[in-house]
Amino acid sequence: MSRYITRERVHIDRIATAWAIRRFVDPQATFAFVGRERDPASLDGTPFDMRGSELSHRDDKVTFEVLLSRQGLADPAILRMAAIVHAVDTQEDGAPEASGVGAVFDGIRDGLATDGERLQAGFAVCDALYAYCGGARPG
């Protein structure tokens, strides 16, 4: 079991990245949340989507896309989902679903009190989004 650390007040890119870690990389992964000012090098765990961390935005890719690439996750459903996550996170055109999906994740971020609750709700949305994109159900 690995511990992953990211910034608090998670939104779509960090939620989708955590979802992919738990779903495809380490089903026992745990997650912790820290303030934006924290230095990733000082943390006990694998930081992601934090300034200076290895697993973060690279070139034109959001953290979710970077994780998928590094893990060799390339089924058509996950790539379609990645295009949606990218469009929402960067606020670029590219996926017709982006505004609706973005609104749902805004509601998760703003409507729930803790990052644990945000991950739980976000994981359910990610499962649904993956299924919408043609992905297999878990299990």
C-alpha positions as CSV (number, residue, x, y, z in Angstrom):
1,M,0.0,0.0,0.0
2,S,1.3,3.4,-1.0
3,R,0.6,6.8,0.3
4,Y,0.0,9.6,-2.2
5,I,-0.2,13.3,-1.3
6,T,-1.7,16.2,-3.2
7,R,-3.0,19.7,-2.5
8,E,-6.2,20.2,-0.6
9,R,-9.5,21.2,-2.2
10,V,-9.2,18.6,-4.9
11,H,-10.8,19.1,-8.3
12,I,-11.1,17.0,-11.5
13,D,-7.4,16.4,-12.4
14,R,-6.4,15.4,-8.8
15,I,-9.5,13.4,-8.3
16,A,-9.2,11.6,-11.7
17,T,-5.5,10.9,-10.9
18,A,-6.3,9.5,-7.5
19,W,-9.1,7.4,-9.1
20,A,-6.7,6.0,-11.7
21,I,-4.0,5.2,-9.0
22,R,-6.6,3.3,-6.9
23,R,-8.3,1.6,-9.9
24,F,-5.3,0.7,-12.0
25,V,-2.0,1.1,-10.1
26,D,-2.5,0.4,-6.4
27,P,-6.0,-0.7,-5.1
28,Q,-4.8,-0.1,-1.5
29,A,-3.4,3.4,-2.1
30,T,-4.2,6.0,0.5
31,F,-4.4,9.7,0.0
32,A,-3.4,12.8,2.1
33,F,-4.0,16.4,1.4
34,V,-1.7,19.4,2.3
35,G,-1.6,23.1,1.7
36,R,-0.4,24.5,-1.5
37,E,2.8,25.9,0.1
38,R,4.1,22.5,1.2
39,D,7.4,21.3,-0.4
40,P,6.8,17.9,-2.0
41,A,10.4,16.8,-1.0
42,S,9.4,17.1,2.7
43,L,6.4,14.8,2.4
44,D,6.1,11.2,3.5
45,G,4.6,9.7,0.4
46,T,4.4,10.2,-3.4
47,P,3.3,13.7,-4.2
48,F,1.2,14.4,-7.3
49,D,-0.2,17.6,-9.0
50,M,2.0,19.7,-6.7
51,R,4.6,22.3,-7.9
52,G,8.0,20.5,-8.1
53,S,6.6,17.0,-7.9
54,E,7.5,14.3,-10.5
55,L,3.9,13.4,-11.1
56,S,2.4,16.6,-12.3
57,H,1.6,18.6,-15.4
58,R,4.2,18.1,-18.1
59,D,4.4,19.9,-21.4
60,D,0.8,20.1,-22.5
61,K,-0.5,17.2,-20.4
62,V,-2.4,17.4,-17.1
63,T,-1.4,15.1,-14.2
64,F,-4.0,12.5,-15.1
65,E,-2.6,12.2,-18.6
66,V,1.0,12.0,-17.3
67,L,0.0,9.1,-15.0
68,L,-1.7,7.3,-17.8
69,S,1.3,7.6,-20.0
70,R,3.8,6.5,-17.3
71,Q,1.7,3.5,-16.4
72,G,1.0,2.5,-20.0
73,L,-2.7,2.9,-19.6
74,A,-4.0,3.4,-23.1
75,D,-7.3,1.7,-23.7
76,P,-9.7,3.8,-25.8
77,A,-12.0,4.5,-22.9
78,I,-9.3,5.9,-20.6
79,L,-7.9,8.0,-23.5
80,R,-11.4,9.5,-24.2
81,M,-11.8,10.2,-20.5
82,A,-8.4,11.8,-20.4
83,A,-9.5,14.2,-23.2
84,I,-12.5,15.3,-21.1
85,V,-10.4,15.7,-17.9
86,H,-7.8,17.7,-19.9
87,A,-10.5,20.0,-21.4
88,V,-12.0,20.7,-18.0
89,D,-8.7,21.2,-16.2
90,T,-7.2,23.5,-18.8
91,Q,-10.5,25.1,-19.8
92,E,-9.6,24.4,-23.4
93,D,-12.0,23.2,-26.1
94,G,-11.7,19.6,-27.1
95,A,-14.5,17.7,-25.5
96,P,-18.2,18.5,-25.8
97,E,-18.8,17.0,-22.4
98,A,-16.4,19.3,-20.6
99,S,-18.7,22.0,-19.4
100,G,-21.2,19.5,-17.9
101,V,-18.5,17.4,-16.4
102,G,-16.7,20.5,-15.1
103,A,-19.9,21.7,-13.4
104,V,-20.3,18.3,-11.6
105,F,-16.7,18.5,-10.3
106,D,-17.2,22.1,-9.3
107,G,-20.1,21.0,-7.2
108,I,-18.0,18.2,-5.6
109,R,-15.2,20.7,-4.8
110,D,-17.5,23.4,-3.5
111,G,-20.3,21.3,-2.0
112,L,-18.4,18.8,0.2
113,A,-16.6,19.6,3.4
114,T,-13.5,17.4,3.2
115,D,-11.2,16.1,0.6
116,G,-12.0,12.5,1.6
117,E,-15.6,13.2,0.8
118,R,-14.6,14.9,-2.5
119,L,-12.6,11.8,-3.5
120,Q,-15.4,9.4,-2.6
121,A,-17.9,11.4,-4.7
122,G,-15.4,12.0,-7.4
123,F,-14.5,8.4,-7.7
124,A,-18.1,7.5,-8.3
125,V,-18.3,10.2,-11.1
126,C,-15.0,8.9,-12.6
127,D,-16.4,5.3,-12.6
128,A,-19.5,6.7,-14.4
129,L,-17.4,8.8,-16.8
130,Y,-15.1,5.8,-17.6
131,A,-18.2,3.7,-18.3
132,Y,-19.7,6.4,-20.5
133,C,-16.4,6.4,-22.5
134,G,-16.7,2.7,-23.0
135,G,-14.6,1.4,-20.1
136,A,-15.2,-1.9,-18.3
137,R,-16.9,-2.0,-15.0
138,P,-14.7,-2.7,-12.0
139,G,-14.5,-6.2,-10.6
